[in-house]
Amino acid sequence: MNRDKLFEQIKIKHSFLCVGLDADINKIPTHLKELEDPLFEFNKQIVDETNKYAVAYKPNMAFYESYGLSGWNSLKKIVNYIKTTYPNMFLIADAKRGDIGNTAKMYAKAFFEEMDFDAITVAPYMGEDSVTPFLGYKDKWVILLALTSNKGADDFQFIGNPPLYQQVLQKAQSWASPDELMFVVGATRASMLQDVRKTSPDNFLLVPGVGAQGGSLEEVAKFGMNNKCGLLVNSSRGIIYADSTDKFAIVAGEKARELRDEMDVLLSKYM
Amino acid sequence: MNRDKLFEQIKIKHSFLCVGLDADINKIPTHLKELEDPLFEFNKQIVDETNKYAVAYKPNMAFYESYGLSGWNSLKKIVNYIKTTYPNMFLIADAKRGDIGNTAKMYAKAFFEEMDFDAITVAPYMGEDSVTPFLGYKDKWVILLALTSNKGADDFQFIGNPPLYQQVLQKAQSWASPDELMFVVGATRASMLQDVRKTSPDNFLLVPGVGAQGGSLEEVAKFGMNNKCGLLVNSSRGIIYADSTDKFAIVAGEKARELRDEMDVLLSKYM
């Protein structure tokens, strides 16, 4: 999916919501666990109830890899289901891969060819040759970690002058255009989105940390929105685990709709 | 496998060789491609011919993930084969994972429980909470990227004062002891191993970049060895693709033996 089409979906749905599909078998409703593929069924029902309010889904690879072959199988089914049932959905592999050359090419093949993801999250530590192998796929995206929302972000991301995360933003833009490069910038540091926008005015930002991690959606929009919205705000636990009964999917849909309603207001206010 | 046992294996085998099992279906000998599981068969034959000269194997996850379910299946078979046939082998998942909290715990589960790896490579960008979830497994290891052997290492790893890679070495040692923490330090920067040893005297170092990438084994040993050897030097392509005929495994064995012979001399000289 290219940038114009993503922006079009945001306008159609009045939403820049990304739903994180971090399905943990220990947290999904009990009645699903007796089914043949509980992970798939959980995600399918979540997607069926939330797709009207979301423009993107982001399965985190760890949650599927931890179940080995069966988890990998569930993931493939989920990707296929979303891609065939909701073809306008932007699909992000939250993989945070970071390897070089031939190896990174293999990861690109895994996520862009073997599975039909639109985007993959990538870690910048190893530099240019860990990012470029993911580029050049038509309408596919690299989403590079810049400023993350976790506590440990303070350990290394502010080293140097300008700080490491800014150097990541700046260098990466010499490797790829805003048509194939997004950045991860955490909502728990929303005020820093101003600095991010100074050096990265056009890139879409994938923003985790709203909700369970405490980030403010209003601040994210105020400091981070550009004239093509430029934001995908992710919520995982606040939506998919909002209810643990057989109504979990309906409640997830309600939570997603609430966020969409807030986003609708913010799109009018700040874009 | 704990540190004493790893050192014992190094002494028994006169070797600190790690063989990178980066099996690419496009590079393996033609006659294997007709078999039911070419990736498994290729690796099995490599392992059977090289195990006398190596103390560790390091499959890179990308090469298996890129084949989806069947690749994942091959990987599991390889891990099981090595663990049951050569139980004293140190097995490294070259995964370069870097995610936080619950997600990182899932990766730990995937590699330490779902599969029986001894160690996993981890990326430091997200800081402490992306590393600690992998710790605390008995005799399991985190191998943290510090100074990598690729060209892109120059993009970010030298930012700051002391440079980022040194801050990674130093901070990580406040999170874990040398009994569960190793570092990746590339052989293409062997002279920097002196600086690494100043701040990390006791940690094992996983050293890629010898051979195809041009690093010198002699320099690695000279600058990097400590009194428990403290080195695992990896070679992938130089061993596993040394020959592309039906003698590939025998030639791989010869290449591994040559490296072992060099290592034997270096162990006497520098340890």
Interface residues (C-beta under 8 A of the other chain):
Chain A: D22 D24 N60 A62 F63 E65 S66 Y67 G68 L69 W72 N73 K76 D94 K96 R97 G98 D99 I100 G101 N102 T103 A104 M106 Y107 K109 A110 E114 M115 A123 P124 Y125 M126 G127 E128 D129 S130 V131 L145 T148 N150 K151 G152 A153 D154 D155 F156 Q157 I159 G160 L164 Q167 V168 K171
Chain B: D22 D24 N60 A62 F63 E65 S66 Y67 G68 L69 W72 N73 K76 D94 K96 R97 G98 D99 I100 G101 N102 T103 A104 M106 Y107 K109 A110 E114 M115 A123 P124 Y125 M126 G127 E128 D129 S130 V131 L145 T148 N150 K151 G152 A153 D154 D155 F156 Q157 I159 G160 L164 Q167 V168 K171
